[in-house]
Amino acid sequence: MSVTIAAYEAKTHFSELLERATNGETITVSRHGTPVAQLGPITGPQPDEAKDAVATIRQLRSPLTLGGLSINDLKNEGRK
């Protein structure tokens, strides 16, 4: 559900609008009838999901080695 609210009203009822956004509603804020911002629920990855993804990447790369070489050794080898 989406609703449009004037900037002054949004300022006056900000706490209520945050609660509505928490419940999944998207609120468009307008100034002089022109939409200028949206307030809504976060739909991207949550912090715990990001931590889990980093842990998975670290686990997957742990068996990978450079055979005792450093990054600089590999760069220098490539420049020959």
N, CA, C and O atoms as a GROMACS GRO file, in nm:
protein
  320
    1MET      N    1   0.085  -0.118   0.000
    1MET     CA    2   0.000   0.000   0.000
    1MET      C    3   0.089   0.124   0.000
    1MET      O    4   0.191   0.127   0.069
    2SER      N    5   0.051   0.225  -0.076
    2SER     CA    6   0.129   0.347  -0.085
    2SER      C    7   0.036   0.466  -0.065
    2SER      O    8  -0.078   0.466  -0.111
    3VAL      N    9   0.088   0.568   0.003
    3VAL     CA   10   0.011   0.688   0.028
    3VAL      C   11   0.103   0.808   0.011
    3VAL      O   12   0.224   0.797   0.035
    4THR      N   13   0.048   0.922  -0.030
    4THR     CA   14   0.126   1.045  -0.046
    4THR      C   15   0.087   1.143   0.063
    4THR      O   16  -0.031   1.166   0.089
    5ILE      N   17   0.189   1.201   0.128
    5ILE     CA   18   0.168   1.292   0.239
    5ILE      C   19   0.253   1.417   0.216
    5ILE      O   20   0.367   1.408   0.170
    6ALA      N   21   0.197   1.534   0.250
    6ALA     CA   22   0.271   1.659   0.237
    6ALA      C   23   0.386   1.663   0.338
    6ALA      O   24   0.377   1.601   0.445
    7ALA      N   25   0.492   1.734   0.305
    7ALA     CA   26   0.612   1.739   0.389
    7ALA      C   27   0.582   1.787   0.531
    7ALA      O   28   0.635   1.732   0.627
    8TYR      N   29   0.498   1.888   0.545
    8TYR     CA   30   0.466   1.939   0.678
    8TYR      C   31   0.397   1.832   0.762
    8TYR      O   32   0.430   1.813   0.879
    9GLU      N   33   0.301   1.762   0.701
    9GLU     CA   34   0.231   1.655   0.773
    9GLU      C   35   0.326   1.541   0.808
    9GLU      O   36   0.317   1.483   0.916
   10ALA      N   37   0.419   1.510   0.716
   10ALA     CA   38   0.517   1.404   0.743
   10ALA      C   39   0.604   1.442   0.862
   10ALA      O   40   0.634   1.358   0.948
   11LYS      N   41   0.645   1.568   0.868
   11LYS     CA   42   0.727   1.616   0.979
   11LYS      C   43   0.650   1.608   1.110
   11LYS      O   44   0.706   1.570   1.214
   12THR      N   45   0.525   1.642   1.106
   12THR     CA   46   0.442   1.643   1.225
   12THR      C   47   0.414   1.503   1.278
   12THR      O   48   0.406   1.482   1.399
   13HIS      N   49   0.400   1.406   1.188
   13HIS     CA   50   0.362   1.270   1.226
   13HIS      C   51   0.472   1.168   1.194
   13HIS      O   52   0.442   1.053   1.160
   14PHE      N   53   0.597   1.209   1.204
   14PHE     CA   54   0.708   1.124   1.161
   14PHE      C   55   0.711   0.989   1.233
   14PHE      O   56   0.730   0.886   1.169
   15SER      N   57   0.692   0.988   1.364
   15SER     CA   58   0.696   0.862   1.440
   15SER      C   59   0.588   0.765   1.390
   15SER      O   60   0.614   0.646   1.376
   16GLU      N   61   0.470   0.816   1.364
   16GLU     CA   62   0.362   0.732   1.314
   16GLU      C   63   0.397   0.677   1.176
   16GLU      O   64   0.368   0.561   1.145
   17LEU      N   65   0.458   0.761   1.092
   17LEU     CA   66   0.496   0.716   0.958
   17LEU      C   67   0.604   0.608   0.964
   17LEU      O   68   0.602   0.515   0.884
   18LEU      N   69   0.697   0.621   1.057
   18LEU     CA   70   0.798   0.516   1.075
   18LEU      C   71   0.733   0.383   1.113
   18LEU      O   72   0.772   0.278   1.064
   19GLU      N   73   0.635   0.389   1.199
   19GLU     CA   74   0.564   0.268   1.239
   19GLU      C   75   0.492   0.206   1.120
   19GLU      O   76   0.493   0.084   1.102
   20ARG      N   77   0.430   0.289   1.038
   20ARG     CA   78   0.361   0.239   0.920
   20ARG      C   79   0.459   0.176   0.822
   20ARG      O   80   0.429   0.073   0.761
   21ALA      N   81   0.576   0.238   0.807
   21ALA     CA   82   0.680   0.182   0.719
   21ALA      C   83   0.729   0.048   0.773
   21ALA      O   84   0.754  -0.045   0.696
   22THR      N   85   0.742   0.039   0.905
   22THR     CA   86   0.783  -0.086   0.968
   22THR      C   87   0.684  -0.197   0.936
   22THR      O   88   0.723  -0.313   0.924
   23ASN      N   89   0.558  -0.162   0.921
   23ASN     CA   90   0.453  -0.259   0.891
   23ASN      C   91   0.438  -0.285   0.740
   23ASN      O   92   0.343  -0.351   0.698
   24GLY      N   93   0.531  -0.232   0.659
   24GLY     CA   94   0.531  -0.263   0.517
   24GLY      C   95   0.473  -0.158   0.425
   24GLY      O   96   0.472  -0.178   0.303
   25GLU      N   97   0.426  -0.048   0.478
   25GLU     CA   98   0.364   0.055   0.394
   25GLU      C   99   0.471   0.148   0.338
   25GLU      O  100   0.570   0.175   0.405
   26THR      N  101   0.451   0.196   0.215
   26THR     CA  102   0.541   0.294   0.154
   26THR      C  103   0.471   0.428   0.151
   26THR      O  104   0.358   0.440   0.103
   27ILE      N  105   0.538   0.531   0.204
   27ILE     CA  106   0.482   0.665   0.211
   27ILE      C  107   0.564   0.756   0.121
   27ILE      O  108   0.686   0.762   0.134
   28THR      N  109   0.497   0.826   0.031
   28THR     CA  110   0.563   0.924  -0.054
   28THR      C  111   0.542   1.061   0.008
   28THR      O  112   0.430   1.098   0.042
   29VAL      N  113   0.651   1.135   0.024
   29VAL     CA  114   0.645   1.269   0.081
   29VAL      C  115   0.654   1.369  -0.033
   29VAL      O  116   0.742   1.361  -0.119
   30SER      N  117   0.560   1.465  -0.034
   30SER     CA  118   0.558   1.564  -0.142
   30SER      C  119   0.576   1.704  -0.086
   30SER      O  120   0.543   1.733   0.029
   31ARG      N  121   0.631   1.789  -0.171
   31ARG     CA  122   0.645   1.931  -0.137
   31ARG      C  123   0.578   2.009  -0.249
   31ARG      O  124   0.616   1.999  -0.366
   32HIS      N  125   0.479   2.087  -0.212
   32HIS     CA  126   0.401   2.164  -0.310
   32HIS      C  127   0.345   2.076  -0.421
   32HIS      O  128   0.341   2.114  -0.538
   33GLY      N  129   0.302   1.956  -0.382
   33GLY     CA  130   0.240   1.863  -0.476
   33GLY      C  131   0.336   1.779  -0.558
   33GLY      O  132   0.293   1.694  -0.636
   34THR      N  133   0.466   1.802  -0.542
   34THR     CA  134   0.566   1.726  -0.617
   34THR      C  135   0.632   1.622  -0.527
   34THR      O  136   0.686   1.659  -0.423
   35PRO      N  137   0.628   1.495  -0.563
   35PRO     CA  138   0.694   1.393  -0.480
   35PRO      C  139   0.844   1.419  -0.471
   35PRO      O  140   0.910   1.444  -0.572
   36VAL      N  141   0.897   1.414  -0.348
   36VAL     CA  142   1.040   1.441  -0.327
   36VAL      C  143   1.112   1.330  -0.252
   36VAL      O  144   1.235   1.323  -0.256
   37ALA      N  145   1.039   1.241  -0.184
   37ALA     CA  146   1.104   1.135  -0.107
   37ALA      C  147   1.006   1.022  -0.082
   37ALA      O  148   0.885   1.039  -0.092
   38GLN      N  149   1.063   0.906  -0.048
   38GLN     CA  150   0.981   0.791  -0.009
   38GLN      C  151   1.032   0.737   0.123
   38GLN      O  152   1.152   0.734   0.149
   39LEU      N  153   0.940   0.694   0.204
   39LEU     CA  154   0.970   0.629   0.331
   39LEU      C  155   0.905   0.492   0.325
   39LEU      O  156   0.785   0.481   0.304
   40GLY      N  157   0.986   0.388   0.345
   40GLY     CA  158   0.929   0.254   0.335
   40GLY      C  159   1.016   0.152   0.404
   40GLY      O  160   1.122   0.184   0.457
   41PRO      N  161   0.971   0.029   0.404
   41PRO     CA  162   1.046  -0.078   0.470
   41PRO      C  163   1.175  -0.108   0.395
   41PRO      O  164   1.182  -0.090   0.273
   42ILE      N  165   1.274  -0.154   0.466
   42ILE     CA  166   1.400  -0.195   0.405
   42ILE      C  167   1.378  -0.333   0.345
   42ILE      O  168   1.332  -0.425   0.413
   43THR      N  169   1.411  -0.347   0.217
   43THR     CA  170   1.386  -0.473   0.150
   43THR      C  171   1.515  -0.546   0.111
   43THR      O  172   1.509  -0.658   0.062
   44GLY      N  173   1.630  -0.484   0.134
   44GLY     CA  174   1.758  -0.545   0.099
   44GLY      C  175   1.803  -0.644   0.206
   44GLY      O  176   1.730  -0.673   0.301
   45PRO      N  177   1.924  -0.694   0.188
   45PRO     CA  178   1.977  -0.789   0.286
   45PRO      C  179   1.991  -0.726   0.424
   45PRO      O  180   2.028  -0.609   0.436
   46GLN      N  181   1.963  -0.803   0.524
   46GLN     CA  182   1.975  -0.758   0.662
   46GLN      C  183   2.118  -0.783   0.710
   46GLN      O  184   2.188  -0.865   0.652
   47PRO      N  185   2.162  -0.713   0.816
   47PRO     CA  186   2.300  -0.728   0.864
   47PRO      C  187   2.341  -0.873   0.892
   47PRO      O  188   2.454  -0.912   0.861
   48ASP      N  189   2.252  -0.953   0.948
   48ASP     CA  190   2.286  -1.094   0.975
   48ASP      C  191   2.310  -1.171   0.845
   48ASP      O  192   2.397  -1.258   0.840
   49GLU      N  193   2.234  -1.139   0.742
   49GLU     CA  194   2.253  -1.205   0.613
   49GLU      C  195   2.389  -1.170   0.554
   49GLU      O  196   2.456  -1.256   0.497
   50ALA      N  197   2.432  -1.045   0.569
   50ALA     CA  198   2.562  -1.003   0.519
   50ALA      C  199   2.674  -1.074   0.594
   50ALA      O  200   2.771  -1.118   0.532
   51LYS      N  201   2.661  -1.086   0.726
   51LYS     CA  202   2.762  -1.156   0.805
   51LYS      C  203   2.771  -1.302   0.763
   51LYS      O  204   2.881  -1.358   0.753
   52ASP      N  205   2.656  -1.364   0.740
   52ASP     CA  206   2.655  -1.504   0.696
   52ASP      C  207   2.722  -1.519   0.559
   52ASP      O  208   2.794  -1.616   0.536
   53ALA      N  209   2.698  -1.423   0.469
   53ALA     CA  210   2.758  -1.429   0.336
   53ALA      C  211   2.910  -1.417   0.344
   53ALA      O  212   2.982  -1.489   0.275
   54VAL      N  213   2.960  -1.326   0.429
   54VAL     CA  214   3.104  -1.309   0.446
   54VAL      C  215   3.165  -1.437   0.504
   54VAL      O  216   3.271  -1.481   0.458
   55ALA      N  217   3.100  -1.496   0.602
   55ALA     CA  218   3.150  -1.620   0.661
   55ALA      C  219   3.156  -1.732   0.557
   55ALA      O  220   3.251  -1.809   0.555
   56THR      N  221   3.057  -1.741   0.471
   56THR     CA  222   3.054  -1.842   0.366
   56THR      C  223   3.169  -1.821   0.268
   56THR      O  224   3.235  -1.917   0.228
   57ILE      N  225   3.192  -1.696   0.228
   57ILE     CA  226   3.301  -1.666   0.134
   57ILE      C  227   3.435  -1.703   0.196
   57ILE      O  228   3.520  -1.762   0.129
   58ARG      N  229   3.455  -1.668   0.321
   58ARG     CA  230   3.580  -1.701   0.389
   58ARG      C  231   3.600  -1.853   0.397
   58ARG      O  232   3.711  -1.903   0.379
   59GLN      N  233   3.493  -1.925   0.423
   59GLN     CA  234   3.501  -2.070   0.432
   59GLN      C  235   3.536  -2.130   0.295
   59GLN      O  236   3.614  -2.225   0.287
   60LEU      N  237   3.478  -2.077   0.189
   60LEU     CA  238   3.503  -2.130   0.055
   60LEU      C  239   3.645  -2.102   0.008
   60LEU      O  240   3.704  -2.183  -0.064
   61ARG      N  241   3.701  -1.989   0.047
   61ARG     CA  242   3.834  -1.954  -0.001
   61ARG      C  243   3.947  -2.010   0.086
   61ARG      O  244   4.063  -2.006   0.046
   62SER      N  245   3.915  -2.061   0.204
   62SER     CA  246   4.020  -2.107   0.296
   62SER      C  247   4.110  -2.215   0.237
   62SER      O  248   4.230  -2.213   0.265
   63PRO      N  249   4.061  -2.309   0.156
   63PRO     CA  250   4.154  -2.409   0.101
   63PRO      C  251   4.240  -2.356  -0.013
   63PRO      O  252   4.332  -2.424  -0.057
   64LEU      N  253   4.213  -2.236  -0.062
   64LEU     CA  254   4.289  -2.180  -0.174
   64LEU      C  255   4.420  -2.120  -0.123
   64LEU      O  256   4.421  -2.044  -0.026
   65THR      N  257   4.531  -2.154  -0.188
   65THR     CA  258   4.661  -2.100  -0.151
   65THR      C  259   4.734  -2.053  -0.276
   65THR      O  260   4.692  -2.083  -0.388
   66LEU      N  261   4.841  -1.982  -0.256
   66LEU     CA  262   4.924  -1.935  -0.367
   66LEU      C  263   5.050  -2.019  -0.381
   66LEU      O  264   5.144  -1.978  -0.449
   67GLY      N  265   5.052  -2.135  -0.318
   67GLY     CA  266   5.167  -2.224  -0.328
   67GLY      C  267   5.293  -2.165  -0.268
   67GLY      O  268   5.403  -2.190  -0.319
   68GLY      N  269   5.280  -2.087  -0.163
   68GLY     CA  270   5.396  -2.027  -0.097
   68GLY      C  271   5.441  -1.896  -0.158
   68GLY      O  272   5.534  -1.834  -0.106
   69LEU      N  273   5.378  -1.854  -0.265
   69LEU     CA  274   5.415  -1.727  -0.330
   69LEU      C  275   5.333  -1.613  -0.271
   69LEU      O  276   5.222  -1.634  -0.221
   70SER      N  277   5.389  -1.494  -0.278
   70SER     CA  278   5.314  -1.376  -0.234
   70SER      C  279   5.249  -1.311  -0.356
   70SER      O  280   5.281  -1.345  -0.470
   71ILE      N  281   5.160  -1.220  -0.331
   71ILE     CA  282   5.096  -1.146  -0.441
   71ILE      C  283   5.202  -1.073  -0.522
   71ILE      O  284   5.197  -1.072  -0.645
   72ASN      N  285   5.299  -1.011  -0.453
   72ASN     CA  286   5.406  -0.939  -0.524
   72ASN      C  287   5.488  -1.033  -0.612
   72ASN      O  288   5.526  -0.995  -0.723
   73ASP      N  289   5.514  -1.156  -0.565
   73ASP     CA  290   5.586  -1.253  -0.646
   73ASP      C  291   5.509  -1.282  -0.775
   73ASP      O  292   5.567  -1.289  -0.884
   74LEU      N  293   5.379  -1.298  -0.762
   74LEU     CA  294   5.296  -1.328  -0.879
   74LEU      C  295   5.292  -1.210  -0.975
   74LEU      O  296   5.297  -1.228  -1.097
   75LYS      N  297   5.283  -1.088  -0.922
   75LYS     CA  298   5.284  -0.968  -1.007
   75LYS      C  299   5.415  -0.957  -1.082
   75LYS      O  300   5.417  -0.930  -1.202
   76ASN      N  301   5.526  -0.979  -1.010
   76ASN     CA  302   5.657  -0.970  -1.074
   76ASN      C  303   5.674  -1.078  -1.181
   76ASN      O  304   5.735  -1.052  -1.286
   77GLU      N  305   5.623  -1.196  -1.156
   77GLU     CA  306   5.629  -1.304  -1.254
   77GLU      C  307   5.551  -1.267  -1.379
   77GLU      O  308   5.595  -1.297  -1.490
   78GLY      N  309   5.438  -1.202  -1.361
   78GLY     CA  310   5.355  -1.163  -1.475
   78GLY      C  311   5.417  -1.051  -1.557
   78GLY      O  312   5.383  -1.035  -1.674
   79ARG      N  313   5.507  -0.974  -1.498
   79ARG     CA  314   5.570  -0.862  -1.568
   79ARG      C  315   5.690  -0.905  -1.650
   79ARG      O  316   5.745  -0.825  -1.727
   80LYS      N  317   5.732  -1.029  -1.636
   80LYS     CA  318   5.850  -1.077  -1.711
   80LYS      C  319   5.816  -1.104  -1.855
   80LYS      O  320   5.903  -1.144  -1.932
   0.00000   0.00000   0.00000
